């Protein structure tokens, strides 16, 4: 039996507002949407949750960037007023300033009305993996203070269990004796085939340093780590760990870019009944397909 989830149906209006489509014309050729186009349309849909007077958590990453751009645009147009943004990274802070978005912090606004951000993985219970961009600590601080947390992803980010993509589950650690901390993290999830690697960048493989001056140890799993809350507690009990990239029971809405109507119905039928908060944003076709306007 299909589960009655909220279901957003895409319209030409959303795509036109994102500057990706123009009004229908028989003479126009079909439009091919890239994955970034889909992210942009979904981000614009997420911004529809924003109301004047709100305190907003401003996310970090390629999808969240589109949402921040849109908020700045609506402020300039006078369609939004009295918005206060709390950025989740130095990069987002700079972007918001360039757009004229008034900024503050959690010290001044300990309760945030709404946050919009992307995610690296989403399981059927709306648990997330975030932080592959390196901003997990500030993202978690801001988004855990939100009344509503809207997450934007494409369908490639949907997994059966966290770690199921085979990609990194990040853990922010202090620099002091990071190898010791990484070894303890790897041993903690030995039964799941865990491999812990220091995140590096550049030709010289220099350690990636977060906005908070810490390192990131990326965990790779071959199998499920089981009880997520137990895993979370175990990670945080390791001295040297600052925070991990599992965002449990935090998302209130997920907008999935790229699901067509048929796919959305199939996913609805297979999701557990506990997932009452999924929201599908139907973009008619995936980025690999064409559609005519």
N, C-alpha and C positions, 0 to 999 in steps of 0.2 A: 504494500500500500504506500502510495506517495505521501510524504510528510508535508503539511502545509507551511512551507517557509515563506517569509517575505520574498518577493521576486521582482526586481526592477527590470522593466522592459525598456530597451534602448529606443531612442527616437532619433530622427534626423536632427532635432533641435540640439541635443547634447553634442553631437558631432560637429554641427555648424558653430556652436559656441566655442568649441575647441579649435576652430579654424581649419578643420580637416575636410569638411564637406561644404558644398554649395547647394542652393536649391535645385531640385530635380529638373532635368532637361533631357528630352529624348535624344538630343544630339551629343550628349556628353558620354565619354567612355567610362567604363567601370573604374572605381577607385580601389587601389590596393592599400590596405592599412598595415603599417609595420607594427611590431610589438610595442614600440615607443608611442605610436599613435593610439593604440588601445589603452596604454597606461594613462595617456593624457586625457582621453575621454572619460575613463573611470575616475581619474582624479577630479575632473570637473563635476562628475556626478557626486563625489564625496563632499565637495565644497557646498553642495546644495543643503547640507546639514548646518552650515554656518549661518548664524544670525547676528545682527548688529548687537553690540554690547557684550559679546562673548569674550572670555579668556580662552585662547586657543593654544594647544600644544602643536608646534610646528615640527613635523617629522624630517627625517634625513634620508636621502637616497634619490634614485632616478625618478621614482613615482611620486614621492612626496614633494619633490622639486616642482612638479607641475601644479600640485595643489597650492603651494606657497605662491607661485607665480599668479595663479588665478585669484587668490585672496588679495594680492596686491593690486591686480587689475580692477577688481570690484570695488576696492577702497578708492582708487583713483576716479572711478566712474560715479562714486557717490552711492552705489548700491549697497555697500556695507559701511557702517559707521561705528566708532567707538570700539574697535577691535584691539585687543592686547594679545600679542604673541609671546609664547615662551619657547625659544628654539631648543632643539635637542642636540645641537652640535655647533662648533665654531663656524662650519661651512654654512649651515642654515642661518645662523646669526648674521653672517655677512650678506647672504642672499636677501633676508628680510629687511635689513637696513637699506640695501640698495633699492628696494621696492617701496620704501617709506612706511613699512608696517611698524607701528609702535611696539616696543619690546619691554618685557619685564622678566621676573624670575619667580621661583617657587617661594622664596622668602617673603615676597610681597603678595603673591597670589597662591596660597597653599592648596586651593581647590581650583581645578581647571575644568571648564565646561565641556570641551571637546578637543580631541587630538585626532589628526589624520596622519597616517604613516603607512609604509609598506612593510612587508615581511618576507623572510627567506623561505619559510615553510609554514603551512597551516594544516593542522590535523583535523579530523572530523568533529572534534569538540572545541574548536576555535583556539586551541593552544598553539603558540607560535614559536618559531625560532627566528630571532633577529640578531643583528650585530655583525653580519658579514661585511658591512661597511665600516665597522669599528666604533659605532656610537652607542653601543648597547646600554652602558651605564646611565648616561643622561637620558636616553630614550625611556628606560624603565622608570627612572625617577619621575619624569614628567607624565608618562602615560599611566603610571599607577595612581596618579593624583587626579585622574580624569573621571568625570561623570559618564562620558561616552567616548569610546575609542573605536574609530572607524579605520579598518585596515583595507588596503588596496593591493591586490596581487593579480597575476595572471595564472591560468590554470596549471602551469608547470610547477607552481609552488604548493599545490595540494598534495598531501602525503597521507598514507595510512597511519603512520606514527612518526613522532618527531625523531629526526635523524634518518628517516626513510629515504631521503634523496641521495644519501651517500656523501653529501657535502658537509661543510664544516658546521659544528655547533660551537660557537665561540665562548670562551671564558676569559674574562679580564683578570689579570693577575699583576701583582706588584713586580717590579724588576728584580728585587732582591731574591737570589736563589730560585730563579724561575724554573730551572731544570728540575729542581727538587719538587716544586709544585706540580710541574707537568707530569712527572713520574707518578706522583700520588693520584693525579686525575686519571691517568691511563690505567693504573692498577685498580682504581675504584670500579671501572667498567670493563674489567678484563673479560668477564663472561659474555660481554656484548661485542667482543673483538675490537675494542677501542684502540685507536692510535692517536696520540697527542703530538701536535706539531706546533712549534712557535711560528706565528705569522710573520712573514718577512716581505720586503718589497725592494724593487730596483735591481739593477745588475749585480750589485754587491751583496744582495740578500740581507740587507740591514733589517733589524727588528722594527716592525710596525709599532709606532707609539701612539696611544690614544690621546684624545684631548685632555685627559686627566693625568698624562705622564706615565701610563702603565703599558704593559705588554698584553698581547692576546695569544692565548694557547687555543688552537682549534682542535676540537675532538671529532674524530671520524668513527662512525659505528658501522659494524657489519650486520648487527641485529638490534632489535628493540631494546631499550634500556629499562623497560617495564614501568613500574609506578613512577610517574613523573614528579610527584610531590616528594616522594622519598628520595629520588635522585637529586632534586633541587636542594633538599636539606643536607644531603651528604656532601654535595659540592661546596656549599656555603660553609660547612664546618671545617673545611681544609684551610689552615692558616696560610695566608698568601693569596687566597682567592678574594677578589673584590666583588665580582658579580658574574652571572652566567647569562647566556642568551635565550633561555627558555622563558617565555612570557605566558604564564599559566593563568587561566581564568581572568584575563584582562580585556580581550577584545569583545566588543558588544555587537559589532557588525563587520562582515567581510564582504567586500565588493570584488567579484572575480571577473577580470577582463578577459574576454575571448571565448566565453562559453556560449555556444549557440543554444537555441531552445531545446533541441533534442538532447544535447549533452546535459543541460541543466536538469531536465526531468529525470534522466538516468541517474545522475548523482543524487538527486533528492530521494529517489527510491532506495538507494543503498546506504544512505547515511543513517547513523543511529538516531533513535527518537530523541535523545538528549540534546541534539543539535538544533534547538529551536531558534537560534539567533542568526543562522546563515542568511545572507542576502546575496542573490545572484544578480549581477548586472549583465544582461544579455546583450551582447554586441553583434548579434545576428550571425557573424562568421568569425572564425579565428583569423589571425593575421596572415595565414598562408592562403586564404581564400579571397575571392573578389566579391564585392556586392555593388549593385547599381543604386544610385540615389534618385 
